[in-house]
């Protein structure tokens, strides 16, 4: 648990989409939509990079420890 990261799990799952939004049409005829698509694509790519970098630094042990702390803070004993 100390070595398995969220990134490892993400990769093992086949790199599923991180976002449920994106470009409706990859090749729109509307110039405004083309501009929006470029900005959205770049923004989502930047966000994905940040999320995946964070996944690389979080281990299952980190998540387990956080869960136990939260569980205990809510008045439950482990």
Order of alpha helices (4+ residues) and beta strands (2+ residues): alpha-alpha-alpha
